[in-house]
Amino acid sequence: MKSPNDLLHRFQLERAGVRGALVRLERGWRDLRSNGEYPGPLGELRGQAVAASALFTSSIKFDGRLSVQLQGSGALRLLFAECTHDGCVRGIARWTGAPPTAPIRLDPEARLAITIENRVTDTRYQGMVPVEGGDLAEAFESYFERSEQLPTRIMLAESSGRCGGLMLQQVAREGGQSTIDEDGWNRVGHLLATTTARELLELPPDVLLLRLFHEEEVRLQPAQPLVFACTCSRERVEGMLRSLGRGEADATLAEQGSIEVHCEFCNRRYVLDENDVHEVFRAIEPAPPGATRH
């Protein structure tokens, strides 16, 4: 059954020449957390990252997946979230030491990346910038300014079993010219700044957008469902083993008796014994002289 609070909403503010997206997750966020809960501020940050990954799919047309990743050398080692073109989200975080109890300020030495993988064209695009700003929304705004030269305003929140986000981006004219109403961009940015996290996570999307931008001619498009789903599979595990090579696989078998792979996103475990590993490599290894494959 579809959830009314697990949706991506695209919209336009016609008067200001601005496009936007609004994301809210409730059931999908609960399902994601059931596979591994992160306490306090770390869980909030993961929820914000998951909402951001869904927001960023709103402005591109592709068949594949978009991921956001923050990697640093401080206590927050990794923050990763992903959304596919059809609205499947997942995300993880890695922290060194005791989980934080105070709001997390991002490490200025960390790197922030957005990666788009197109399954149809088999292409991969990645933009990467240093982290600027103390919170995740500010860091992403800086990313779009620096990497895409695209003025962007973002709000992210996680609370009371929901996560969500709201994004505004300035729309360029044909030929790359700026929007007609430059003041409109500043105007809607000020309006967005009046929104509270509670409003973002609780108000019906049409009510929230009309309350904020009722003078901007809001055009709301049909919503896209969002759901937690993991893309791990036995086939992907086997592909990983092939990339590592037969020697490393055999060494792990000799030491442990089997190869166990644990997916951090969904908690699923894959166990391969000696026969399984033999089958993984049989198809890509040359047959002995005189041997016949079956």
C-alpha positions as CSV (number, residue, x, y, z in Angstrom):
1,M,0.0,0.0,0.0
2,K,1.3,3.4,-1.0
3,S,2.0,5.9,1.8
4,P,0.8,9.5,1.5
5,N,4.0,10.7,3.2
6,D,6.5,8.9,1.0
7,L,6.5,11.2,-2.1
8,L,8.6,13.4,-4.3
9,H,6.8,16.5,-5.5
10,R,8.1,18.6,-8.3
11,F,6.8,22.2,-8.7
12,Q,7.5,25.5,-10.5
13,L,7.1,29.0,-9.1
14,E,6.1,30.6,-12.4
15,R,6.4,34.3,-11.4
16,A,9.8,34.0,-9.9
17,G,11.2,31.7,-12.6
18,V,12.2,29.0,-10.1
19,R,11.8,25.2,-10.1
20,G,11.6,23.2,-6.9
21,A,11.1,19.8,-5.3
22,L,9.7,18.7,-2.0
23,V,10.4,15.3,-0.4
24,R,8.9,13.6,2.6
25,L,9.5,10.0,3.8
26,E,7.8,8.3,6.7
27,R,7.2,4.5,6.0
28,G,10.3,4.3,3.8
29,W,12.3,6.1,6.5
30,R,11.0,3.7,9.1
31,D,11.8,0.7,6.9
32,L,15.3,2.0,6.3
33,R,15.9,2.5,10.0
34,S,14.7,-0.9,10.9
35,N,17.8,-2.4,9.2
36,G,20.1,-0.4,11.4
37,E,19.3,2.5,13.7
38,Y,21.7,5.4,14.3
39,P,21.1,7.3,17.5
40,G,20.5,11.0,17.8
41,P,22.3,13.5,15.5
42,L,23.8,10.8,13.4
43,G,20.4,9.4,12.6
44,E,19.2,12.9,11.8
45,L,22.1,13.5,9.4
46,R,21.4,10.2,7.6
47,G,17.7,11.1,7.2
48,Q,18.7,14.5,5.7
49,A,21.1,12.8,3.3
50,V,18.4,10.3,2.2
51,A,15.9,13.2,1.6
52,A,18.6,15.1,-0.3
53,S,19.3,12.2,-2.7
54,A,15.6,12.0,-3.6
55,L,15.5,15.8,-4.0
56,F,18.3,15.8,-6.5
57,T,16.7,13.3,-8.8
58,S,13.9,15.8,-9.4
59,S,15.8,17.9,-12.0
60,I,17.3,15.1,-14.2
61,K,15.9,12.5,-16.5
62,F,17.8,9.2,-16.3
63,D,17.4,5.4,-15.8
64,G,19.8,4.5,-13.0
65,R,20.7,6.0,-9.6
66,L,21.9,9.1,-8.0
67,S,24.0,9.0,-4.8
68,V,25.3,11.6,-2.4
69,Q,28.5,10.9,-0.4
70,L,30.4,12.8,2.2
71,Q,33.8,11.3,3.2
72,G,36.1,12.7,5.8
73,S,39.0,11.9,8.1
74,G,37.2,13.1,11.3
75,A,34.7,11.3,13.5
76,L,32.2,11.2,10.7
77,R,34.0,8.9,8.3
78,L,31.2,8.4,5.7
79,L,27.7,9.6,4.9
80,F,26.1,7.9,1.9
81,A,22.6,8.0,0.5
82,E,21.1,6.9,-2.8
83,C,17.9,7.2,-4.8
84,T,17.0,5.5,-8.1
85,H,15.1,7.0,-11.0
86,D,12.0,5.0,-9.8
87,G,12.2,6.3,-6.2
88,C,14.0,3.6,-4.2
89,V,16.1,5.1,-1.4
90,R,18.8,3.7,0.9
91,G,21.5,5.2,3.1
92,I,24.2,4.5,5.7
93,A,26.6,6.4,7.9
94,R,29.9,5.5,9.6
95,W,31.2,7.1,12.7
96,T,34.4,6.6,14.7
97,G,34.1,6.4,18.5
98,A,31.0,7.0,20.6
99,P,27.9,8.2,18.7
100,P,27.5,12.0,19.0
101,T,25.0,13.5,21.3
102,A,25.4,17.2,20.1
103,P,24.5,18.5,16.7
104,I,27.1,17.5,14.1
105,R,29.2,20.2,12.4
106,L,30.6,19.0,9.2
107,D,34.4,18.6,8.8
108,P,35.8,21.3,6.5
109,E,38.4,18.8,5.4
110,A,35.7,16.4,4.1
111,R,34.8,16.0,0.5
112,L,31.2,16.0,-0.9
113,A,30.3,14.2,-4.0
114,I,27.2,13.6,-6.1
115,T,27.3,10.7,-8.6
116,I,24.8,9.8,-11.3
117,E,24.9,6.4,-12.9
118,N,22.9,5.9,-16.1
119,R,22.0,2.3,-16.7
120,V,20.9,2.8,-20.3
121,T,24.0,4.6,-21.5
122,D,26.3,2.8,-19.1
123,T,27.8,6.2,-18.2
124,R,28.8,7.6,-14.8
125,Y,29.1,11.3,-13.9
126,Q,30.6,12.5,-10.6
127,G,31.0,16.0,-9.2
128,M,33.2,16.5,-6.1
129,V,33.9,19.6,-4.0
130,P,35.3,20.5,-0.5
131,V,32.7,20.8,2.2
132,E,31.6,24.4,2.8
133,G,29.1,25.2,5.5
134,G,28.5,23.7,8.9
135,D,25.4,21.7,8.0
136,L,24.4,19.4,5.1
137,A,22.0,21.8,3.4
138,E,24.6,24.5,3.3
139,A,27.2,22.1,2.0
140,F,24.9,21.0,-0.9
141,E,24.0,24.6,-1.7
142,S,27.7,25.3,-2.1
143,Y,28.1,22.1,-4.2
144,F,25.6,23.3,-6.8
145,E,27.1,26.8,-6.8
146,R,30.6,25.6,-7.3
147,S,30.2,22.4,-9.4
148,E,27.1,23.3,-11.4
149,Q,27.0,27.1,-11.3
150,L,23.4,26.7,-10.3
151,P,21.9,28.9,-7.6
152,T,20.2,26.6,-5.1
153,R,18.5,26.8,-1.8
154,I,17.9,23.7,0.3
155,M,16.1,22.9,3.6
156,L,16.6,19.4,5.2
157,A,15.0,17.9,8.3
158,E,14.5,14.7,10.2
159,S,12.3,14.4,13.3
160,S,9.5,12.3,14.8
161,G,9.9,9.4,12.4
162,R,10.0,11.4,9.2
163,C,12.6,13.0,7.1
164,G,12.2,15.5,4.3
165,G,13.6,18.3,2.2
166,L,12.7,21.3,0.1
167,M,14.9,22.6,-2.7
168,L,14.6,25.7,-5.0
169,Q,16.8,26.2,-8.1
170,Q,17.0,29.2,-10.3
171,V,15.8,28.4,-13.9
172,A,18.0,29.7,-16.7
173,R,16.6,30.9,-20.0
174,E,17.7,29.4,-23.2
175,G,21.3,30.2,-24.0
176,G,22.2,30.2,-20.3
177,Q,20.8,33.7,-19.5
178,S,19.6,34.3,-15.9
179,T,15.9,34.4,-15.0
180,I,13.7,37.4,-15.9
181,D,13.0,38.2,-12.3
182,E,16.3,38.4,-10.4
183,D,14.5,39.8,-7.4
184,G,12.2,36.8,-7.5
185,W,15.1,34.5,-6.6
186,N,15.9,36.6,-3.5
187,R,12.2,36.8,-2.7
188,V,11.6,33.1,-2.6
189,G,14.8,32.4,-0.8
190,H,13.6,34.7,2.0
191,L,10.3,33.0,2.1
192,L,11.9,29.5,2.3
193,A,13.9,30.7,5.3
194,T,10.7,31.3,7.2
195,T,9.8,27.6,7.1
196,T,10.2,25.5,10.2
197,A,11.2,21.8,10.3
198,R,7.9,20.9,11.7
199,E,6.0,22.6,8.8
200,L,8.3,20.8,6.3
201,L,7.6,17.4,7.8
202,E,3.9,17.7,8.8
203,L,2.0,20.1,6.5
204,P,0.4,18.7,3.3
205,P,2.7,19.6,0.4
206,D,0.1,21.7,-1.4
207,V,-0.7,23.6,1.8
208,L,2.9,24.2,2.6
209,L,3.8,25.5,-0.9
210,L,0.8,27.7,-1.1
211,R,1.4,29.1,2.4
212,L,5.0,29.9,1.4
213,F,4.6,31.0,-2.2
214,H,1.0,31.9,-2.7
215,E,2.0,35.0,-4.8
216,E,4.5,33.1,-7.0
217,E,1.9,31.1,-9.1
218,V,2.8,27.6,-7.8
219,R,2.4,24.8,-10.3
220,L,2.5,21.4,-8.6
221,Q,3.2,18.3,-10.7
222,P,2.0,14.8,-10.0
223,A,3.9,13.2,-7.1
224,Q,6.3,10.3,-7.5
225,P,6.2,7.5,-4.8
226,L,9.3,6.8,-2.7
227,V,10.2,3.6,-0.9
228,F,13.1,2.0,0.9
229,A,14.7,-0.7,-1.2
230,C,18.1,-2.2,-1.4
231,T,19.8,-3.0,-4.7
232,C,22.1,-5.6,-3.2
233,S,21.9,-9.1,-4.7
234,R,23.8,-12.4,-4.9
235,E,24.7,-11.5,-8.5
236,R,26.3,-8.2,-7.3
237,V,28.2,-10.1,-4.6
238,E,29.5,-12.6,-7.2
239,G,30.6,-9.7,-9.4
240,M,32.5,-8.2,-6.5
241,L,34.3,-11.5,-6.0
242,R,35.3,-11.7,-9.6
243,S,36.7,-8.2,-9.4
244,L,38.8,-9.2,-6.4
245,G,40.2,-12.3,-8.2
246,R,40.3,-16.0,-7.5
247,G,43.5,-15.8,-5.4
248,E,41.9,-13.5,-2.8
249,A,38.7,-15.5,-2.8
250,D,40.6,-18.8,-2.2
251,A,42.7,-17.2,0.6
252,T,39.5,-16.1,2.4
253,L,38.1,-19.6,2.0
254,A,41.3,-21.2,3.4
255,E,41.2,-18.8,6.4
256,Q,37.5,-18.8,7.2
257,G,35.9,-21.8,5.4
258,S,33.4,-19.6,3.6
259,I,33.0,-16.1,2.3
260,E,30.4,-13.9,4.1
261,V,29.3,-10.5,2.8
262,H,27.1,-8.3,4.9
263,C,25.1,-5.5,3.3
264,E,25.1,-2.5,5.6
265,F,22.0,-1.0,3.9
266,C,19.5,-3.8,4.5
267,N,21.4,-6.2,6.9
268,R,21.2,-9.1,4.5
269,R,24.0,-11.6,4.6
270,Y,25.3,-13.6,1.7
271,V,27.4,-16.8,2.4
272,L,29.3,-18.6,-0.3
273,D,31.1,-21.9,0.3
274,E,33.8,-23.5,-1.7
275,N,31.4,-24.9,-4.4
276,D,29.8,-21.5,-4.7
277,V,33.1,-19.8,-5.3
278,H,34.1,-22.4,-7.8
279,E,30.9,-21.7,-9.8
280,V,31.5,-18.0,-9.6
281,F,34.9,-18.3,-11.3
282,R,34.2,-21.3,-13.5
283,A,32.6,-19.3,-16.3
284,I,35.5,-16.8,-16.6
285,E,38.5,-19.1,-16.2
286,P,40.0,-20.9,-19.2
287,A,39.1,-24.6,-19.4
288,P,42.0,-27.1,-19.0
289,P,43.4,-28.6,-22.3
290,G,41.0,-31.2,-23.6
291,A,38.3,-30.4,-21.2
292,T,34.7,-29.8,-22.3
293,R,32.4,-27.3,-20.5
294,H,28.9,-28.3,-19.6
